Amino acid sequence: MNATATEPLLSLPARLGWVLGKSFIYGDNGADAPTDQDLKFMPALECGLNLSGEYEGIVLDLKSLLESACKPGGYFLLNCECGIADDAGIDERIFVQHPSSSTIVWELDIQGLRSVLVKEAWFTQQEGYVRLIFDRSQYEADLLRMVTLVRQENSALELDQVLPNDYGFTEYLLALDGDIPFAAEPVLPPGSHLEFRVEGAEFCWLDGKWRFDLPSGLFPRWEVNQAFKKWIDFVQRGFAIEGAARPLEASQFYLLDENCRAACDAAGNELARMLQKSFDESWPPSQITVSYSPCLLSAIT
């Protein structure tokens, strides 16, 4: 039986907003004037929630934001300025939907982004997610404003990087000639087949080849990520299993309990169904197929 859709705890209209932060780099000769600068866009979204967190190193990730305007999926849109989200206590991506040609939607896991939402103490005691709804044309216009600010600041004082730094991204921004073309594209190429199948040390396959990255980067919906975690909890790699009665391959997956095989398959089928539905509902339609193959792993108990 298909699970009932989980409603967001809050659903809010939103607009991108930021406070521009700067830090300066000085030459080795001790000159008073700075030689370069770093920029960071600190979150100040217009949505009725304070997303700045307590840690001043939380920033808007401009590279991911630009990608999110073009295709749905899971992104670290709020990131640590060092580029490693964990360092700012951010444990989950933000899941981005494109439900229509005029709307972009974010879904934020409350506990996974608790470090961002910590100033909303009444809210962080709950499980679930919040939905932020953006007007696409305004979203794109605000991103262009951010890019324009980067260019202007570079004209005033040469940029070293825009945080979180991604190799070559600052150079890409400065090399742009004119406006950015926000061309809609699916999260995977049309005609792709994504399969969830636990085999050996792998669990996700794209067009018959194992996919190295965690699949959460493909998820447009919070519910899909929850379904994935429910399914993958039925299995474990050998190195994480203690007290097994027989030797285990460290990197290989094992079913934790034979009595849970049917429940594992039910969870896997539900994951595939929910992800297929979210792909089909994206604008424009993705033409991606999703499937699940039954678990054939050896069981520990």
N, C-alpha and C positions, 0 to 999 in steps of 0.2 A: 504494500500500500504506500502511495506517495505521501511524504510528510507535508504537514500544513505549513504554509509560508510563515516565517517569523517576521513580525512587524518591527520596524525600528522604534527605539524608545523615544527618539525625537526625530522629526523631519523638518528641516529648516531651509528657507531660501538663503543663498550665500553668494558672496562675491570675493574674489581674491583681494587681499590687502597685505601690506607689509610695512616694516620700518627698515630703512636702509642702514646697515651697519658698515663701518669702515675700520680697517687697521692699516698701519703704515709701516713701510720697510725703509730702513735707513742704511746708508752706505757704511762701509767699514772705517771710513776716515772720520766718522763722528760728526759729519755735517749736520747742521740744524734742519735743513730742508729734507723731507722724505724723498726717496727715489722711486718708489713703487707703492701700490696699495692693493689690499685685498678687499673684496666686497662680499656682503652676505645680506640676504633678504630674510629678515626675522618675521615670523608669522604674525599678522594682525588681520585675520580674515573678518569680513563683515558677515557674521552669521549668528550673533547672539551668544557665542561661546568663546571663552578665552583659551586659545590654543598655543599660547607661548610657553607653557610649562614653567618649571622652576629653574631648569638648567639653561643658562643663557646661550649654550651652543646649539640649540635647536633652530634649524633654518628651513626655509622653503627650498626644495631642490629644483632649480630652474630647468635643468636638463630633463628630469622626469616629468615636470609640469608640461613642457613642450611636447613630449611624447604622449602624455595623457590627453592632449587636445586632439591628437590624430587617431589614437586607437585605445580601446578599452583594455582593462587588465589590472593587475596588482602592482602598485608602485610605492616606493618610499618617498612620497611627496613631501612629507615632513621627515627630516633627516638630521643626523648630527653633523655639525660643520666639518668634522673630519671625514665624513663619508661612510662611517660605519654606524648604522642606526642603533645597534645594541649599546654603543657607548653613551647614548642619550636615553637609554631605557625604553627605546621604541622596539617592540617585539613583533608587531604586525604591519604588513603593508596596508595602504589605503586602496580599497577596491573601487575601480572606476567603471561606470556604465555609460554607454552612449545610447539612451533609449529612443532618441529622435534626432532629427537634423538641427534642432534648436536647443537641446538640453544636454548637459553633462552632470552626472551624479557621482558623488563620493559616498562610500560607506566605510565608517571608522569603527573598528572594534574597540569597545570602551576599555577593557582591561589591557589589550595589546598596545594601546596608545595612552595608557594611564599617565605616563610621565608628561605627556602633552596636555592632558586634561586635568592635571592635578589641582589646578586652581578652581575647578568646578567640583568641590568636595562632595556635594550632594549627589553628583552624577556618577562619580567613580566608584561608588559602593555597589553599583549594579552590573549585571552581566548583560551583554547584548551589543547593539551598535546604534550609531546615530547616522542619519542620512542628510547630506548637504546637497542642495539642488542649485546648480549654476545655469545661468543663461549662456548659451554657447558663444554668441557674438560678443558679449561682455567679457567672457573668459578669455577669448582670443585677443580682444583689445587690451586687456590688462597684461597679458603675457607680452604683447608688443611694447607696452609701456616699460616693462621690466627690461626688455632687451635694449630699448632706447636709452634707459638709464645707464646700462652697462657701457654703451658706446660713449655717452656724454662724460661719464666718469673717467673713461680711458683717455678722452681728449684733454681732460683737466690734469690728470696725473696717470701715468701708464699703469695698467693693471698687471698684477702678477697672477691673480686667479679670482674666480668667482666661486665662493664656497657653497656646498661641498665640492672640492675640486675633482674633476674627472678628466683624465689625460686628453688633451686636445680640445676640450669643450669651450674653454675661454677663447682660444684661438678661432674656433668655429664661429662663435658669436661675433667676434670683431671682424671676421671676414665676410659676414653676411652683407649682401648688396640689396637693399630694399627690404620690403616686408617678407615675413616668413609665410610660405604657402602651407596652410593648415589643411592638408589633403586627408580626408577620412580613409582609414585602412583597417582591415581586420587584425585581430591579435595574432593570427597565423595566416599563411598564404591560403587563398581559396582552394578548396579541394583537399586540404590537409586532413589526416585521420589521427586523432589522439586516442591512445588506448591506455587504460589503467590495468596493469597486469603485474603481479608480484612474481618475479622469476629471478632466482639467484640473488644478486645484489641490487637489482633494479626494480622500479615500480611504475615507471611512466615511459611510454613509447610514442614516438612521433613518426608516422609513415614507416612503421616497422623497425625503426632504430631507436635505441634507448636515448632518452632525453636527460641530459646531465643536470640542468637547472631544476630547482624546486618548481612544481607546477603552479604555485600560488601567484607567480607573475602573470599567469594567463587568466586568472579568475576575475570576472567583472562584478561578482556579487559576494557579499559577506557570507551568505548562506552556503555558497559553494565551498568556501574555505572551511567552514564548520563541518560540512559533509566529508571533506577530504580528511580532516583530523579524526573524525569518528571512524572512518574506514582504516586508516593507517595505524590506529591504536590496537588493532587486532594482531599486528605482526611486530616483530622486533628483530634487530640485527643480533648476530651471535655474541658479539663482544659485550652487549648490554644485558645478557641473560645470565643470571647467577644460579648456581646449584643444579645445572642440567645433568641428567643421568648419563649423557653421552657427550663425546667431544663435538664442538660446534665450530663451523667456519666463521671467523670473526666478522667478515663483511656481509655474509649471507643472511637473508631474511628467513624467519621461522614463524609459523603460526603458533600463537601462545597456547591455545587450547583447542583440541579437536572438537569439543562440544560447541565451539563458537564458529565453526567453519560456515554454517549456513548464515549466521548473523553477519559474518565478514562479507560474504557474497552479497547479501541484501544491502549492506552499507555501500559496497562498491557499485552496485547497480544504481543506487540512489544518487551517488556522486555523479556518475555518468549522465543520468537523466537530468539532474539539475544543471550541470555545466552545458549540456546540449541545449537546454531551454534558454539559458542565459546567452549563449552564442546566437541562437535563432532570433532572439528578441533584440539583438544589437542593431544599431543603424550604422551603415547599411548591413543587411543580413550577411553573416560570415561565410556561409558555405563550408563550414567545418563540421566533421562528424566525430562523435565521441562514443567510445564503447568501453565495456568492462569484460574481462575474461575471468572465469572462476578461479579461486585460489587452489593451487595444487601443491602448496608447500607442505613439508613435513611439520607435524605438530610436536611441541615440546611435551604437552600432557594430553 
